[in-house]
Structures are given as structure tokens and as C-alpha cells.
């Protein structure tokens, strides 16, 4: 049984991204040294985030990207009406009409399309984001020293050790990125399952409209 709607969850997620962006911009150590990041990194033996000076730190750019992501989500979830809102408008119109107009949703293709638009958009976004963050998290997890057969202090410099030819992907291999990717993966799976429940609940009402 659902306690929160998908719209509420998405809005709460956007608020979380705003707060996270503020911390990354002003006090990134609050995020990098948090208990969640530490415990998850220790359990899975994932390296710490590289120590970066403020001028070279990418956290400010990450904060800007998170704010942009949150704004896009808020605009979409606010402007695209949910199925329940469309059904409520159809019910209100039917109640206010002096003439019985049963089956308005079934006979009006525009209303039917508009009712499914919210679910289609967020189902696609939640599935795509789940796959993206699953790929990032799996990439970091399988790149642990144990996966390479190399010890943390081995001859190859160890996992997370500074390398002269480190690629951009190597910078992803730390517990901060893994923790964020893992949490995002779980959240978007939650959204996907919530959307599926909402579609099932609205199906019966849709037939009546």
C-alpha cells in the first residue's frame, strides 16, 4: 500500500538535490565525511574520495548540475497533470453538467492521452535513471582492487592511488559517487514501482469515466 504519491516523492527528491547541492558548494566535507558514505564504503571496501583543493574541486560543478536536475524534475512534475488529477477534472465536469455525459474519458482521445502522459514520462525517466545509476554503481563496485586481483598497496599503485595517466572514468571510483549512485538507483526503483501501482489504481476509475 502506498503512503506517498509519486509526485510527492519526486518533489522530495528535488528538495534533497537542492540541499545536497548547497552542501557540495559550501561544505563538501559534510558529504564526503558523512556516516552513510563512510559505512557503505567500508562495508564494500570502496576507496575514499580523492582529496582535492577548493580551486580544483569539482563539487561546485556537481552542485550546479544537481540544481539543474532538480529544476527539470520540478517543472515536469508540476506542469504535467497526474492521472488522478485528470480523472478528478472529468468527474467534476460530469457532475456540473446538467446533461449526463458518461464515458467522457473513453470517448475523448485527448483526455485519454493527457491522462497517460504523466505516467509515460516518469516511467521512462525512472527506468532510464535506474539503469544509468545501476551502471555507475556496478562500474565502481567491480573496479575494487579485489576485482582486479591487486592489493590496495600493490605494485600498480592500488585502487584510488594517484596515477599519471588516470582517465576521467577513474575519478568516479570513490565511495561518494558510489553512495550517491546507489541511493539514486534505489529511489528511482521506488518511483517506478509507485507509478505502476498508481496506474493499476487508476485503471478501474478510468473505465468508469
N, C-alpha and C positions, 0 to 999 in steps of 0.2 A: 504493500500500500504506500502511495506517495504522500509525503508530508510537505514537500516543496515542489512547486511547478518548475518546468524547465526555464521559464522566463525569470523567475526569482533566482535560480541557480546561476544563470548567465550574468545577471546583474551583480550578484555577489562575487562572481569570478572577476568581473571587470573592476569592482572596488578593490579586490585583492591585488590585481595587477597595478592599480594606481598606488596603493600603499607600498608594494614591492618596488615600484619604480622610484618612489621617493627615497626609500632606504638605499637603493643601489646608487642613487645620485649623491646623496648627502653622507650616508654612513654605511658603505658596503660591508664593513666588518660585522655589522649586526646580522647580515645574511650569511656571509661566509663562515662565521663562527657560531652559528645557531646550533642548538641541540639537535634539531632534526637532521641537519646536514651532517653533523658530526657522527651521530649514531648510525645513520644509514650508510655513511661512508666507511665507518669502522666495521660494521657487520658484513658489508660486501667487499671490504678491502679495496676501496677506491681511493685514489690519491687526493690530497688536498688541492684546493685551487692555487695556482701559481701566485706568488707574492709579487704584486705589481704596484709601482708607484702611482700616485694620483694623476700626473700628466699622461701616463701611458695606460691608465686603467680603462678597460672597455666598458666599465659598469655604467657610465653616464650614457653611452650609446645604447646599451641594453635597456636602460630606463626609458629612453625616448621611444624605442621600438615597442616596449610593453605598453606605454601610454597610447601609442597609435593603435595597437591591437585592441586595447580596451575600448577606445572610442569607436572603432569599427563595429565591435560587438554590441555596444550600447545603441548605436544608430540602427543597426539591423533589428535588434530585439525590440526596439521602441517603435519603429516605423512599420514593420511587417506584423499585421494582426495575427493573433493565435486562432486556432480552430474554435476554441470556446468563445472568443470574442465575436467571431463571425456568426456562430450559432445563436449567441445572445441577441445580436442585432436582428437576425432573421426572426427570432421568436418575438422580439419587441415590435417589429414591423407587422407581423401577423396578428398580434394582439391588438394593435392600434387600428388595423384596417377594419372597416365596417363590413367588408365582404370577406368570407372565408377564402384564404389563399394557401391551402395545404400543399405541401411538397415544393415550397419555393426554392429550397436548396437543390433539389433534384432537377428542377426544370430550368434553372438559371445556370448556365455553364460558367459565367463569370464568377458568380458567388462560389460555386464549387471549386473553381481553380484558385481563387483567392484564399479559400479555407485551407487548401492543401499547401499553399506556398510557404508558410512559416515552417511547417514540419519538413518539407523537402529541403529548404535551405539549411536548416540547422542539423538535419540528419546527415547531409553531405558534409557540412563543416565539421561536425563532431567526429564522423568516421575518418575524414582526411587528417584531422589533427591527432586523433588517436594513433593512426598509422605512422604519422610523422614522429611523434614523441616516443612511440614504441621503438622505431628505428634508431633514434638518437640514444635512447636508454640502452638498447641492446648493443649498439656500437661501443658505447663506453664500457659496459659490463664485460663484453667479450674481449676488450682491449686491456684487461688487467694483466699484470706480469705473469700470473699463474696460467693465463690462457696462452701466453707466448712461450711458456717454459723458461722464463727468465726471472731471477730473483730480483727483489727491489734494489739490491746493491750489486747486481750483476755487471758483467763487462760491457753490456750495451747501454749502461747509464741508468738503468732502472726506469720504472714507469713514472712518468711525470718529471724526470730529470731534464735539465735544460740541454737541448741539442742544437747544434749549429744549423741543421737542415730541417728543423721541425716544420711541418706543414700546418695549414690553417686548421685542419681536422684534429691535429694533435692538441690544439688548445681547448677542444671540447672535452678532453679526457680528464675530468676532475669531478669531485663529488658534488660541487654546487650545481653544475649543469645536469648531472645525473639526477639529483634530488628534484630539481625543477621539472625535468622531463618526466620523471616517474609520477610526480603529483599531477601534472597536466594530463598524462595518459589516463590515470585513474579518474580524474574529473570528467574528461570528455567521454569516457566509457559510461560514467554515471548519467551524463546528459543524454547519451544515445539511448540508454535503457529507459530513462524517463520519457523521452519523446515517443518511444514505442508504446509505453503504457498510455500516454495521452491520446495517441492515435486510436488505440483499442477502445478507450473510454468514449471517444467522440464518434466512433463508427456507428454505435446504436442511435445516438442523438441525430446524427447526420441523416440516417434513413427516415427518421420521423419528420425531419424538416422538408 
